[in-house]
């Protein structure tokens, strides 16, 4: 990974879901660009602050503390969960869990960060290819991520006059523990082998592979950079050209 063509030495990036594959990759990308990085996750670690992004009583104080100590110039919201299940079968509690972790958390983080960010700041939300189209077995996740895309568009128009840009990065299939979990759930649902499901995912993509977490993180960094200074309200597909119908 080469150094980016810009210096984030005067910026502080908050990354939610920092213990996950994409969140950790985003944190590394920003740190390599020179930014001070503050990682948040419900799973704390030596360099990650515990924060439950589905709870405004957790998010608000943490972000206010970071802003008071360092200021916040960039917020990348990577937290979320997935679910696999047919619409007619998935329990209501599971639907609520997916919407809460993916969509409600985005509202909570956006409200807390939007009150603290200043002109020149950027907010980026992790969306999904699933935001653009429904798929059998993925209804709850698709609905949640579609909601994130519309939230981003609204935020971009509300916060843009204050000099704050808001965008989404929408990955396709990423080689990560979350995808392995999804493959396992799909294999169980279809009574198939996990290796066969993985090959199907790879072969469905024109590039015949999954994305790496670092490839997704690179787009997140780009959206906070001067190179993206007029990109606002966009949901950028990073799916290798796959466009399922």
C-alpha positions in Angstrom: 0.0 0.0 0.0 1.6 3.2 -1.2 1.3 6.5 0.6 -1.6 8.7 -0.6 -1.0 11.9 -2.5 -2.2 14.1 0.3 -1.4 14.7 4.0 -4.0 14.2 6.7 -1.6 15.4 9.4 -4.1 18.1 10.6 -7.1 15.8 10.6 -8.8 13.5 13.2 -10.8 10.6 12.0 -13.3 8.7 14.0 -14.0 5.2 12.7 -16.9 3.2 14.1 -16.8 -0.6 13.8 -13.1 -0.3 14.1 -12.7 -3.9 15.3 -14.2 -5.3 12.1 -12.3 -6.0 8.9 -13.4 -2.9 7.0 -13.3 -0.6 10.0 -9.8 -1.7 10.9 -8.7 -1.3 7.3 -10.2 2.2 7.2 -8.3 3.1 10.5 -5.0 1.9 9.0 -5.6 3.9 5.8 -6.3 7.1 7.6 -3.4 6.6 10.0 -1.0 6.0 7.1 -2.2 9.3 5.6 -1.1 11.0 8.8 -4.4 11.4 10.5 -5.1 10.9 14.2 -7.5 8.0 14.3 -10.0 7.2 17.1 -11.5 3.8 16.7 -14.9 3.0 18.3 -16.5 -0.4 18.6 -18.8 -2.4 21.0 -15.7 -4.6 21.3 -13.0 -2.5 23.0 -9.3 -3.1 22.6 -6.1 -1.3 23.5 -6.6 1.3 20.7 -10.4 1.1 20.4 -12.9 2.9 22.7 -16.0 1.0 23.6 -19.1 2.5 22.1 -22.5 1.1 21.2 -23.6 2.9 18.1 -27.2 1.8 18.5 -27.3 3.8 21.8 -27.3 7.6 21.7 -26.3 7.7 25.3 -23.1 5.9 24.4 -22.4 7.7 21.1 -22.9 11.3 22.2 -20.5 11.4 25.1 -17.8 9.6 23.3 -17.9 11.9 20.3 -18.1 15.0 22.4 -15.1 13.9 24.4 -13.1 13.2 21.2 -14.1 16.6 19.7 -13.2 18.4 22.9 -9.7 16.9 23.0 -8.8 16.8 19.3 -11.7 18.1 17.2 -13.2 15.8 14.6 -12.8 16.3 10.9 -13.8 12.9 9.5 -16.3 10.3 10.6 -16.4 6.9 8.9 -19.3 4.8 10.1 -18.5 1.1 9.4 -20.5 -0.6 12.1 -23.3 -3.0 11.1 -24.6 -6.6 10.9 -26.1 -8.8 8.3 -28.9 -11.4 8.2 -30.0 -14.0 5.8 -33.6 -15.2 5.7 -36.8 -15.1 3.6 -39.2 -12.3 4.2 -42.0 -14.7 5.2 -39.8 -16.6 7.7 -37.5 -14.1 9.3 -38.6 -13.2 12.9 -39.6 -9.7 13.6 -36.9 -9.4 16.3 -34.3 -10.2 13.7 -35.6 -7.6 11.3 -35.4 -5.0 14.2 -31.8 -6.1 15.0 -30.7 -5.6 11.4 -32.4 -2.2 11.0 -31.2 -1.1 14.4 -27.5 -2.0 13.8 -27.4 -0.7 10.2 -29.9 2.1 9.8 -30.8 3.4 13.3 -27.1 3.5 14.2 -26.4 5.6 11.1 -29.0 8.1 12.3 -27.6 8.2 15.8 -24.0 8.7 14.7 -25.1 11.3 12.1 -26.9 13.3 14.7 -24.1 13.2 17.2 -21.4 13.9 14.7 -23.4 16.5 12.7 -23.6 18.7 15.8 -19.8 18.7 16.2 -18.3 18.8 12.7 -17.2 22.0 11.2 -16.7 23.3 7.6 -14.3 21.1 5.7 -15.4 17.9 7.5 -16.6 14.7 5.9 -18.9 12.0 7.0 -18.8 8.6 5.2 -21.2 5.7 5.8 -20.7 2.1 4.8 -23.5 1.2 2.6 -23.8 -1.8 0.4 -24.4 -3.0 -3.1 -27.6 -4.3 -1.5 -28.9 -0.8 -1.2 -29.5 -0.7 -5.0 -31.5 -3.8 -5.4 -33.4 -6.4 -3.4 -32.3 -10.0 -3.3 -34.0 -13.2 -2.1 -32.9 -14.0 1.5 -31.5 -10.5 2.1 -34.6 -8.4 2.5 -33.8 -7.0 5.9 -30.2 -6.1 5.0 -31.2 -4.6 1.7 -33.9 -2.5 3.3 -31.5 -1.2 6.0 -28.8 -0.3 3.5 -31.2 1.4 1.1 -32.3 3.5 4.1 -28.6 4.5 4.7 -28.4 5.6 1.1 -31.4 7.9 1.4 -30.2 9.2 4.7 -26.9 10.1 3.1 -28.7 12.1 0.4 -30.8 14.0 3.0 -27.7 14.7 5.2 -25.7 16.0 2.2 -28.4 18.5 1.5 -28.9 19.5 5.2 -25.2 19.7 6.1 -23.8 20.8 2.8 -24.5 24.5 3.4 -22.3 24.3 6.5 -19.4 22.9 4.4 -19.8 19.3 5.6 -19.8 16.6 2.9 -21.7 13.3 3.4 -21.3 10.2 1.2 -21.6 6.4 1.3 -19.3 3.7 0.1 -21.2 0.6 -1.2 -19.2 -2.5 -1.3 -20.1 -5.7 -3.1 -18.8 -8.9 -1.6 -15.8 -8.3 0.6 -13.4 -11.0 1.7 -14.0 -10.7 5.4 -15.3 -12.7 8.5 -18.7 -11.1 7.9 -18.8 -12.6 4.4 -17.7 -15.9 5.7 -20.6 -15.8 8.2 -23.0 -14.9 5.3 -21.6 -17.8 3.2 -22.3 -20.1 6.1 -25.8 -18.9 6.6 -26.5 -19.2 2.8 -25.0 -22.7 2.7 -27.3 -23.8 5.5 -30.3 -22.2 3.9 -29.6 -23.8 0.5 -28.3 -27.1 1.9 -25.1 -26.6 0.0 -21.4 -26.5 0.8 -19.7 -23.3 1.9 -16.9 -23.7 -0.6 -19.5 -23.9 -3.5 -21.2 -20.8 -2.2 -17.9 -18.9 -2.0 -17.0 -19.9 -5.6 -20.5 -18.7 -6.8 -19.9 -15.3 -5.2 -16.5 -15.0 -6.8 -17.7 -16.2 -10.3 -20.6 -13.8 -10.2 -18.2 -10.9 -10.2 -16.6 -9.7 -13.5 -13.3 -9.6 -11.8 -13.8 -13.2 -10.5 -12.9 -12.4 -6.9 -14.1 -10.6 -3.8 -12.9 -7.1 -2.8 -10.3 -6.8 0.0 -11.2 -4.7 3.0 -8.3 -2.4 2.1 -9.8 -1.7 -1.3 -13.0 -0.5 0.4 -11.0 1.6 2.9 -9.1 3.3 0.1 -12.4 4.7 -1.3 -13.3 5.9 2.2 -10.0 7.8 2.4 -10.5 9.2 -1.0 -13.9 10.6 0.0 -12.3 12.6 2.9 -9.5 13.8 0.7 -9.2 17.1 -1.3 -9.6 14.9 -4.5 -13.3 14.4 -3.5 -14.0 18.0 -2.6 -17.2 18.3 -4.8 -18.5 14.8 -4.1 -21.5 15.1 -1.8 -24.6 12.9 -1.4 -23.1 10.1 -3.5 -23.4 6.3 -2.9 -20.3 5.0 -4.6 -20.5 1.4 -5.7 -17.3 -0.6 -5.1 -18.4 -3.9 -6.4 -16.0 -4.8 -9.2 -18.7 -4.2 -11.8 -21.2 -6.6 -10.5 -24.8 -5.4 -11.0 -27.2 -8.1 -10.0 -30.8 -7.6 -11.2 
